[in-house]
Amino acid sequence: MSKFADAIKTHKIDPRRIIPASYKLERLRPEDRAIKLAKRKAKKSEDKKEAGEAPKKPRSGRPVTERALAFALAGKTISGPQKTRMLRAVNHLIEQKKGKAIDMKALF
């Protein structure tokens, strides 16, 4: 058992629910596409310092995969972005159960 599998078990989360939750959270929405379009247009026009404030970061559009979930449950090595996506999905499921969100060190 891995630390991830133990954390999932203690919070009574079915691992099959992580993938749909991640898909829902990470899916690109129209505002994300607008952010990406504005970034591309700014890159073409060479106007990098327009307003001086940092643009919002869009969602990745890449949910947790079954393979990554299997690696996490087995205790194998997974990348940082995959860990972050899993953390977001698990926290979403915990908050649905009216629980308190956990941090990265509690999962991995």
GUPA-405167 format. One record per atom (N, C-alpha, C): residue number from 1; residue in one letter; atom name; x, y, z. Coordinates in steps of 0.05 Angstrom, whole numbers, plus 5000, padded with zeros to 4 digits. Example, Ala and Ser with C-alpha at 12.3 -4.5 7.8 and 13.67 -1.06 7.14 Angstrom:
2
n:1, res:A, atom:N, c1:5264, c2:4886, c3:5156
n:1, res:A, atom:CA, c1:5246, c2:4910, c3:5156
n:1, res:A, atom:C, c1:5264, c2:4934, c3:5156
n:2, res:S, atom:N, c1:5257, c2:4955, c3:5142
n:2, res:S, atom:CA, c1:5273, c2:4979, c3:5143
n:2, res:S, atom:C, c1:5258, c2:5001, c3:5157
// end
This chain:
108
n:1, res:M, atom:N, c1:5016, c2:4976, c3:5000
n:1, res:M, atom:CA, c1:5000, c2:5000, c3:5000
n:1, res:M, atom:C, c1:5017, c2:5025, c3:5000
n:2, res:S, atom:N, c1:5008, c2:5045, c3:4986
n:2, res:S, atom:CA, c1:5023, c2:5070, c3:4985
n:2, res:S, atom:C, c1:5010, c2:5090, c3:5003
n:3, res:K, atom:N, c1:5023, c2:5113, c3:5006
n:3, res:K, atom:CA, c1:5013, c2:5134, c3:5023
n:3, res:K, atom:C, c1:4987, c2:5145, c3:5011
n:4, res:F, atom:N, c1:4986, c2:5146, c3:4984
n:4, res:F, atom:CA, c1:4962, c2:5156, c3:4969
n:4, res:F, atom:C, c1:4939, c2:5137, c3:4975
n:5, res:A, atom:N, c1:4943, c2:5111, c3:4972
n:5, res:A, atom:CA, c1:4922, c2:5091, c3:4977
n:5, res:A, atom:C, c1:4912, c2:5092, c3:5006
n:6, res:D, atom:N, c1:4930, c2:5096, c3:5025
n:6, res:D, atom:CA, c1:4921, c2:5098, c3:5053
n:6, res:D, atom:C, c1:4904, c2:5123, c3:5057
n:7, res:A, atom:N, c1:4912, c2:5145, c3:5045
n:7, res:A, atom:CA, c1:4897, c2:5170, c3:5048
n:7, res:A, atom:C, c1:4869, c2:5168, c3:5036
n:8, res:I, atom:N, c1:4868, c2:5155, c3:5013
n:8, res:I, atom:CA, c1:4842, c2:5151, c3:5000
n:8, res:I, atom:C, c1:4824, c2:5133, c3:5018
n:9, res:K, atom:N, c1:4836, c2:5113, c3:5029
n:9, res:K, atom:CA, c1:4821, c2:5094, c3:5046
n:9, res:K, atom:C, c1:4811, c2:5108, c3:5072
n:10, res:T, atom:N, c1:4827, c2:5125, c3:5084
n:10, res:T, atom:CA, c1:4819, c2:5138, c3:5109
n:10, res:T, atom:C, c1:4796, c2:5158, c3:5104
n:11, res:H, atom:N, c1:4796, c2:5170, c3:5080
n:11, res:H, atom:CA, c1:4775, c2:5190, c3:5074
n:11, res:H, atom:C, c1:4751, c2:5177, c3:5061
n:12, res:K, atom:N, c1:4753, c2:5150, c3:5058
n:12, res:K, atom:CA, c1:4731, c2:5134, c3:5046
n:12, res:K, atom:C, c1:4723, c2:5144, c3:5018
n:13, res:I, atom:N, c1:4743, c2:5147, c3:5001
n:13, res:I, atom:CA, c1:4739, c2:5155, c3:4974
n:13, res:I, atom:C, c1:4744, c2:5132, c3:4955
n:14, res:D, atom:N, c1:4725, c2:5126, c3:4938
n:14, res:D, atom:CA, c1:4728, c2:5105, c3:4918
n:14, res:D, atom:C, c1:4747, c2:5115, c3:4896
n:15, res:P, atom:N, c1:4768, c2:5101, c3:4890
n:15, res:P, atom:CA, c1:4788, c2:5110, c3:4870
n:15, res:P, atom:C, c1:4775, c2:5115, c3:4842
n:16, res:R, atom:N, c1:4753, c2:5101, c3:4836
n:16, res:R, atom:CA, c1:4740, c2:5105, c3:4811
n:16, res:R, atom:C, c1:4728, c2:5132, c3:4808
n:17, res:R, atom:N, c1:4722, c2:5146, c3:4830
n:17, res:R, atom:CA, c1:4710, c2:5173, c3:4829
n:17, res:R, atom:C, c1:4730, c2:5195, c3:4823
n:18, res:I, atom:N, c1:4756, c2:5189, c3:4826
n:18, res:I, atom:CA, c1:4777, c2:5209, c3:4822
n:18, res:I, atom:C, c1:4778, c2:5217, c3:4793
n:19, res:I, atom:N, c1:4776, c2:5199, c3:4775
n:19, res:I, atom:CA, c1:4779, c2:5205, c3:4746
n:19, res:I, atom:C, c1:4756, c2:5223, c3:4736
n:20, res:P, atom:N, c1:4731, c2:5217, c3:4742
n:20, res:P, atom:CA, c1:4710, c2:5236, c3:4733
n:20, res:P, atom:C, c1:4711, c2:5264, c3:4747
n:21, res:A, atom:N, c1:4720, c2:5264, c3:4772
n:21, res:A, atom:CA, c1:4722, c2:5289, c3:4786
n:21, res:A, atom:C, c1:4744, c2:5306, c3:4773
n:22, res:S, atom:N, c1:4766, c2:5293, c3:4766
n:22, res:S, atom:CA, c1:4788, c2:5307, c3:4754
n:22, res:S, atom:C, c1:4780, c2:5317, c3:4726
n:23, res:Y, atom:N, c1:4765, c2:5301, c3:4712
n:23, res:Y, atom:CA, c1:4756, c2:5309, c3:4685
n:23, res:Y, atom:C, c1:4739, c2:5334, c3:4687
n:24, res:K, atom:N, c1:4722, c2:5335, c3:4707
n:24, res:K, atom:CA, c1:4704, c2:5358, c3:4711
n:24, res:K, atom:C, c1:4720, c2:5383, c3:4719
n:25, res:L, atom:N, c1:4740, c2:5380, c3:4736
n:25, res:L, atom:CA, c1:4755, c2:5403, c3:4745
n:25, res:L, atom:C, c1:4775, c2:5414, c3:4724
n:26, res:E, atom:N, c1:4787, c2:5396, c3:4709
n:26, res:E, atom:CA, c1:4808, c2:5404, c3:4690
n:26, res:E, atom:C, c1:4798, c2:5411, c3:4662
n:27, res:R, atom:N, c1:4773, c2:5406, c3:4656
n:27, res:R, atom:CA, c1:4763, c2:5411, c3:4629
n:27, res:R, atom:C, c1:4766, c2:5441, c3:4622
n:28, res:L, atom:N, c1:4774, c2:5446, c3:4597
n:28, res:L, atom:CA, c1:4776, c2:5473, c3:4588
n:28, res:L, atom:C, c1:4748, c2:5485, c3:4584
n:29, res:R, atom:N, c1:4745, c2:5509, c3:4594
n:29, res:R, atom:CA, c1:4720, c2:5524, c3:4591
n:29, res:R, atom:C, c1:4725, c2:5548, c3:4573
n:30, res:P, atom:N, c1:4704, c2:5562, c3:4564
n:30, res:P, atom:CA, c1:4707, c2:5585, c3:4546
n:30, res:P, atom:C, c1:4726, c2:5606, c3:4557
n:31, res:E, atom:N, c1:4725, c2:5611, c3:4583
n:31, res:E, atom:CA, c1:4743, c2:5632, c3:4594
n:31, res:E, atom:C, c1:4773, c2:5623, c3:4593
n:32, res:D, atom:N, c1:4778, c2:5597, c3:4595
n:32, res:D, atom:CA, c1:4805, c2:5587, c3:4592
n:32, res:D, atom:C, c1:4815, c2:5590, c3:4563
n:33, res:R, atom:N, c1:4797, c2:5584, c3:4544
n:33, res:R, atom:CA, c1:4804, c2:5587, c3:4516
n:33, res:R, atom:C, c1:4809, c2:5617, c3:4509
n:34, res:A, atom:N, c1:4794, c2:5635, c3:4522
n:34, res:A, atom:CA, c1:4798, c2:5663, c3:4517
n:34, res:A, atom:C, c1:4825, c2:5672, c3:4528
n:35, res:I, atom:N, c1:4833, c2:5662, c3:4551
n:35, res:I, atom:CA, c1:4859, c2:5668, c3:4563
n:35, res:I, atom:C, c1:4882, c2:5659, c3:4544
n:36, res:K, atom:N, c1:4879, c2:5635, c3:4534
n:36, res:K, atom:CA, c1:4899, c2:5624, c3:4515
n:36, res:K, atom:C, c1:4901, c2:5640, c3:4490
n:37, res:L, atom:N, c1:4877, c2:5649, c3:4479
n:37, res:L, atom:CA, c1:4877, c2:5665, c3:4455
n:37, res:L, atom:C, c1:4890, c2:5692, c3:4459
n:38, res:A, atom:N, c1:4884, c2:5705, c3:4482
n:38, res:A, atom:CA, c1:4896, c2:5731, c3:4488
n:38, res:A, atom:C, c1:4926, c2:5728, c3:4491
n:39, res:K, atom:N, c1:4935, c2:5706, c3:4502
n:39, res:K, atom:CA, c1:4964, c2:5701, c3:4505
n:39, res:K, atom:C, c1:4978, c2:5698, c3:4478
n:40, res:R, atom:N, c1:4964, c2:5683, c3:4460
n:40, res:R, atom:CA, c1:4976, c2:5680, c3:4433
n:40, res:R, atom:C, c1:4976, c2:5706, c3:4417
n:41, res:K, atom:N, c1:4955, c2:5722, c3:4420
n:41, res:K, atom:CA, c1:4954, c2:5748, c3:4406
n:41, res:K, atom:C, c1:4975, c2:5767, c3:4417
n:42, res:A, atom:N, c1:4979, c2:5767, c3:4443
n:42, res:A, atom:CA, c1:5000, c2:5784, c3:4455
n:42, res:A, atom:C, c1:5027, c2:5776, c3:4446
n:43, res:K, atom:N, c1:5031, c2:5750, c3:4442
n:43, res:K, atom:CA, c1:5057, c2:5740, c3:4433
n:43, res:K, atom:C, c1:5063, c2:5749, c3:4405
n:44, res:K, atom:N, c1:5042, c2:5749, c3:4388
n:44, res:K, atom:CA, c1:5046, c2:5757, c3:4360
n:44, res:K, atom:C, c1:5051, c2:5787, c3:4357
n:45, res:S, atom:N, c1:5038, c2:5803, c3:4374
n:45, res:S, atom:CA, c1:5040, c2:5832, c3:4371
n:45, res:S, atom:C, c1:5064, c2:5843, c3:4386
n:46, res:E, atom:N, c1:5078, c2:5826, c3:4401
n:46, res:E, atom:CA, c1:5102, c2:5834, c3:4416
n:46, res:E, atom:C, c1:5097, c2:5854, c3:4438
n:47, res:D, atom:N, c1:5072, c2:5858, c3:4447
n:47, res:D, atom:CA, c1:5065, c2:5875, c3:4469
n:47, res:D, atom:C, c1:5064, c2:5859, c3:4494
n:48, res:K, atom:N, c1:5086, c2:5855, c3:4507
n:48, res:K, atom:CA, c1:5087, c2:5838, c3:4530
n:48, res:K, atom:C, c1:5080, c2:5852, c3:4556
n:49, res:K, atom:N, c1:5085, c2:5878, c3:4557
n:49, res:K, atom:CA, c1:5079, c2:5894, c3:4581
n:49, res:K, atom:C, c1:5057, c2:5913, c3:4576
n:50, res:E, atom:N, c1:5032, c2:5902, c3:4574
n:50, res:E, atom:CA, c1:5009, c2:5919, c3:4568
n:50, res:E, atom:C, c1:4999, c2:5932, c3:4594
n:51, res:A, atom:N, c1:4987, c2:5916, c3:4612
n:51, res:A, atom:CA, c1:4975, c2:5927, c3:4635
n:51, res:A, atom:C, c1:4993, c2:5924, c3:4660
n:52, res:G, atom:N, c1:5012, c2:5906, c3:4658
n:52, res:G, atom:CA, c1:5030, c2:5902, c3:4681
n:52, res:G, atom:C, c1:5021, c2:5881, c3:4700
n:53, res:E, atom:N, c1:4997, c2:5872, c3:4698
n:53, res:E, atom:CA, c1:4988, c2:5851, c3:4716
n:53, res:E, atom:C, c1:4990, c2:5823, c3:4703
n:54, res:A, atom:N, c1:4994, c2:5803, c3:4719
n:54, res:A, atom:CA, c1:4998, c2:5776, c3:4708
n:54, res:A, atom:C, c1:4971, c2:5766, c3:4699
n:55, res:P, atom:N, c1:4970, c2:5753, c3:4675
n:55, res:P, atom:CA, c1:4945, c2:5742, c3:4666
n:55, res:P, atom:C, c1:4937, c2:5717, c3:4683
n:56, res:K, atom:N, c1:4911, c2:5711, c3:4684
n:56, res:K, atom:CA, c1:4902, c2:5688, c3:4698
n:56, res:K, atom:C, c1:4912, c2:5663, c3:4684
n:57, res:K, atom:N, c1:4917, c2:5642, c3:4700
n:57, res:K, atom:CA, c1:4927, c2:5618, c3:4688
n:57, res:K, atom:C, c1:4903, c2:5600, c3:4681
n:58, res:P, atom:N, c1:4902, c2:5590, c3:4657
n:58, res:P, atom:CA, c1:4879, c2:5573, c3:4649
n:58, res:P, atom:C, c1:4883, c2:5545, c3:4661
n:59, res:R, atom:N, c1:4861, c2:5529, c3:4660
n:59, res:R, atom:CA, c1:4862, c2:5502, c3:4669
n:59, res:R, atom:C, c1:4879, c2:5486, c3:4648
n:60, res:S, atom:N, c1:4889, c2:5463, c3:4657
n:60, res:S, atom:CA, c1:4907, c2:5448, c3:4639
n:60, res:S, atom:C, c1:4892, c2:5434, c3:4617
n:61, res:G, atom:N, c1:4868, c2:5425, c3:4622
n:61, res:G, atom:CA, c1:4853, c2:5410, c3:4602
n:61, res:G, atom:C, c1:4861, c2:5381, c3:4602
n:62, res:R, atom:N, c1:4878, c2:5373, c3:4620
n:62, res:R, atom:CA, c1:4888, c2:5345, c3:4621
n:62, res:R, atom:C, c1:4880, c2:5332, c3:4648
n:63, res:P, atom:N, c1:4860, c2:5315, c3:4648
n:63, res:P, atom:CA, c1:4852, c2:5302, c3:4673
n:63, res:P, atom:C, c1:4870, c2:5280, c3:4682
n:64, res:V, atom:N, c1:4865, c2:5269, c3:4705
n:64, res:V, atom:CA, c1:4880, c2:5246, c3:4715
n:64, res:V, atom:C, c1:4873, c2:5222, c3:4698
n:65, res:T, atom:N, c1:4893, c2:5206, c3:4691
n:65, res:T, atom:CA, c1:4888, c2:5182, c3:4674
n:65, res:T, atom:C, c1:4887, c2:5157, c3:4692
n:66, res:E, atom:N, c1:4876, c2:5136, c3:4680
n:66, res:E, atom:CA, c1:4875, c2:5111, c3:4695
n:66, res:E, atom:C, c1:4903, c2:5100, c3:4702
n:67, res:R, atom:N, c1:4921, c2:5104, c3:4683
n:67, res:R, atom:CA, c1:4948, c2:5095, c3:4687
n:67, res:R, atom:C, c1:4962, c2:5110, c3:4710
n:68, res:A, atom:N, c1:4958, c2:5136, c3:4711
n:68, res:A, atom:CA, c1:4970, c2:5152, c3:4732
n:68, res:A, atom:C, c1:4958, c2:5145, c3:4759
n:69, res:L, atom:N, c1:4932, c2:5139, c3:4760
n:69, res:L, atom:CA, c1:4919, c2:5131, c3:4784
n:69, res:L, atom:C, c1:4929, c2:5104, c3:4794
n:70, res:A, atom:N, c1:4933, c2:5086, c3:4775
n:70, res:A, atom:CA, c1:4943, c2:5059, c3:4782
n:70, res:A, atom:C, c1:4972, c2:5062, c3:4793
n:71, res:F, atom:N, c1:4988, c2:5079, c3:4781
n:71, res:F, atom:CA, c1:5015, c2:5083, c3:4791
n:71, res:F, atom:C, c1:5015, c2:5095, c3:4819
n:72, res:A, atom:N, c1:4997, c2:5114, c3:4824
n:72, res:A, atom:CA, c1:4995, c2:5127, c3:4851
n:72, res:A, atom:C, c1:4986, c2:5107, c3:4872
n:73, res:L, atom:N, c1:4967, c2:5090, c3:4865
n:73, res:L, atom:CA, c1:4957, c2:5070, c3:4884
n:73, res:L, atom:C, c1:4978, c2:5049, c3:4890
n:74, res:A, atom:N, c1:4995, c2:5043, c3:4870
n:74, res:A, atom:CA, c1:5016, c2:5023, c3:4874
n:74, res:A, atom:C, c1:5041, c2:5035, c3:4887
n:75, res:G, atom:N, c1:5042, c2:5061, c3:4889
n:75, res:G, atom:CA, c1:5065, c2:5073, c3:4902
n:75, res:G, atom:C, c1:5088, c2:5079, c3:4883
n:76, res:K, atom:N, c1:5083, c2:5078, c3:4857
n:76, res:K, atom:CA, c1:5104, c2:5083, c3:4838
n:76, res:K, atom:C, c1:5108, c2:5113, c3:4834
n:77, res:T, atom:N, c1:5129, c2:5121, c3:4819
n:77, res:T, atom:CA, c1:5135, c2:5149, c3:4815
n:77, res:T, atom:C, c1:5116, c2:5161, c3:4794
n:78, res:I, atom:N, c1:5105, c2:5185, c3:4800
n:78, res:I, atom:CA, c1:5089, c2:5200, c3:4781
n:78, res:I, atom:C, c1:5099, c2:5229, c3:4781
n:79, res:S, atom:N, c1:5093, c2:5243, c3:4760
n:79, res:S, atom:CA, c1:5104, c2:5271, c3:4757
n:79, res:S, atom:C, c1:5089, c2:5290, c3:4775
n:80, res:G, atom:N, c1:5101, c2:5314, c3:4778
n:80, res:G, atom:CA, c1:5089, c2:5335, c3:4795
n:80, res:G, atom:C, c1:5062, c2:5344, c3:4785
n:81, res:P, atom:N, c1:5058, c2:5350, c3:4759
n:81, res:P, atom:CA, c1:5032, c2:5358, c3:4750
n:81, res:P, atom:C, c1:5010, c2:5337, c3:4755
n:82, res:Q, atom:N, c1:5017, c2:5312, c3:4752
n:82, res:Q, atom:CA, c1:4998, c2:5291, c3:4758
n:82, res:Q, atom:C, c1:4990, c2:5290, c3:4787
n:83, res:K, atom:N, c1:5010, c2:5295, c3:4805
n:83, res:K, atom:CA, c1:5004, c2:5296, c3:4833
n:83, res:K, atom:C, c1:4985, c2:5319, c3:4840
n:84, res:T, atom:N, c1:4990, c2:5342, c3:4827
n:84, res:T, atom:CA, c1:4973, c2:5365, c3:4832
n:84, res:T, atom:C, c1:4945, c2:5360, c3:4823
n:85, res:R, atom:N, c1:4941, c2:5348, c3:4799
n:85, res:R, atom:CA, c1:4914, c2:5342, c3:4789
n:85, res:R, atom:C, c1:4900, c2:5322, c3:4808
n:86, res:M, atom:N, c1:4914, c2:5302, c3:4818
n:86, res:M, atom:CA, c1:4902, c2:5283, c3:4836
n:86, res:M, atom:C, c1:4894, c2:5297, c3:4863
n:87, res:L, atom:N, c1:4912, c2:5314, c3:4872
n:87, res:L, atom:CA, c1:4906, c2:5329, c3:4897
n:87, res:L, atom:C, c1:4881, c2:5346, c3:4894
n:88, res:R, atom:N, c1:4878, c2:5360, c3:4871
n:88, res:R, atom:CA, c1:4854, c2:5376, c3:4866
n:88, res:R, atom:C, c1:4829, c2:5359, c3:4865
n:89, res:A, atom:N, c1:4831, c2:5336, c3:4852
n:89, res:A, atom:CA, c1:4807, c2:5318, c3:4850
n:89, res:A, atom:C, c1:4800, c2:5307, c3:4877
n:90, res:V, atom:N, c1:4820, c2:5298, c3:4892
n:90, res:V, atom:CA, c1:4814, c2:5286, c3:4919
n:90, res:V, atom:C, c1:4803, c2:5307, c3:4938
n:91, res:N, atom:N, c1:4814, c2:5331, c3:4937
n:91, res:N, atom:CA, c1:4803, c2:5353, c3:4954
n:91, res:N, atom:C, c1:4775, c2:5360, c3:4947
n:92, res:H, atom:N, c1:4769, c2:5359, c3:4921
n:92, res:H, atom:CA, c1:4741, c2:5364, c3:4912
n:92, res:H, atom:C, c1:4722, c2:5343, c3:4923
n:93, res:L, atom:N, c1:4731, c2:5318, c3:4922
n:93, res:L, atom:CA, c1:4713, c2:5297, c3:4933
n:93, res:L, atom:C, c1:4711, c2:5298, c3:4963
n:94, res:I, atom:N, c1:4732, c2:5306, c3:4977
n:94, res:I, atom:CA, c1:4731, c2:5309, c3:5006
n:94, res:I, atom:C, c1:4712, c2:5332, c3:5013
n:95, res:E, atom:N, c1:4714, c2:5354, c3:4999
n:95, res:E, atom:CA, c1:4697, c2:5377, c3:5004
n:95, res:E, atom:C, c1:4668, c2:5371, c3:4999
n:96, res:Q, atom:N, c1:4662, c2:5353, c3:4980
n:96, res:Q, atom:CA, c1:4634, c2:5345, c3:4975
n:96, res:Q, atom:C, c1:4623, c2:5330, c3:4999
n:97, res:K, atom:N, c1:4641, c2:5317, c3:5014
n:97, res:K, atom:CA, c1:4632, c2:5302, c3:5038
n:97, res:K, atom:C, c1:4633, c2:5320, c3:5062
n:98, res:K, atom:N, c1:4637, c2:5346, c3:5059
n:98, res:K, atom:CA, c1:4638, c2:5366, c3:5080
n:98, res:K, atom:C, c1:4663, c2:5362, c3:5098
n:99, res:G, atom:N, c1:4684, c2:5352, c3:5086
n:99, res:G, atom:CA, c1:4709, c2:5348, c3:5100
n:99, res:G, atom:C, c1:4728, c2:5370, c3:5096
n:100, res:K, atom:N, c1:4751, c2:5369, c3:5110
n:100, res:K, atom:CA, c1:4771, c2:5390, c3:5107
n:100, res:K, atom:C, c1:4792, c2:5381, c3:5086
n:101, res:A, atom:N, c1:4800, c2:5400, c3:5069
n:101, res:A, atom:CA, c1:4819, c2:5394, c3:5048
n:101, res:A, atom:C, c1:4846, c2:5385, c3:5059
n:102, res:I, atom:N, c1:4860, c2:5368, c3:5045
n:102, res:I, atom:CA, c1:4886, c2:5359, c3:5054
n:102, res:I, atom:C, c1:4908, c2:5371, c3:5036
n:103, res:D, atom:N, c1:4933, c2:5369, c3:5045
n:103, res:D, atom:CA, c1:4955, c2:5380, c3:5029
n:103, res:D, atom:C, c1:4970, c2:5358, c3:5014
n:104, res:M, atom:N, c1:4990, c2:5366, c3:4998
n:104, res:M, atom:CA, c1:5005, c2:5348, c3:4982
n:104, res:M, atom:C, c1:5020, c2:5327, c3:4998
n:105, res:K, atom:N, c1:5031, c2:5336, c3:5021
n:105, res:K, atom:CA, c1:5047, c2:5317, c3:5037
n:105, res:K, atom:C, c1:5030, c2:5295, c3:5050
n:106, res:A, atom:N, c1:5004, c2:5300, c3:5053
n:106, res:A, atom:CA, c1:4987, c2:5279, c3:5064
n:106, res:A, atom:C, c1:4981, c2:5258, c3:5044
n:107, res:L, atom:N, c1:4982, c2:5265, c3:5018
n:107, res:L, atom:CA, c1:4976, c2:5246, c3:4997
n:107, res:L, atom:C, c1:5001, c2:5231, c3:4987
n:108, res:F, atom:N, c1:5023, c2:5246, c3:4983
n:108, res:F, atom:CA, c1:5046, c2:5234, c3:4970
n:108, res:F, atom:C, c1:5071, c2:5235, c3:4988
// end
